[in-house]
Amino acid sequence: MRAGGSLVVASHLRGRHPLRRLVEDGLDHLTRRLGWRSNFDPGLIVGRPGLRLVVERRLPPFGLVTLLRLERQGEEPSP
């Protein structure tokens, strides 16, 4: 991804509220059978060096899917 480029992710991400995390962790063994992960930690994406979180928004219905938009920081390498 080029400097200034954007990465957009729309997925179910692990909640921040302790009760929600408890429920998601409890459902993980069932959701993995469907090929999903109910406890995917957003810190695996958001905490990456060189990426800046621009947008984080829960999407309807129920806010089960989160939209993230990240922007790559830094300079473009010389050719």
HELIX and SHEET records of a PDB file:
HELIX    1   1 PRO A   18  ARG A   33  1                                  16    
HELIX    2   2 GLY A   43  VAL A   46  1                                   4    
SHEET    1   A 3 SER A   6  SER A  11  0                                        
SHEET    2   A 3 VAL A  65  ARG A  72 -1                                        
SHEET    3   A 3 LEU A  51  LEU A  59 -1                                        
END                                                                             
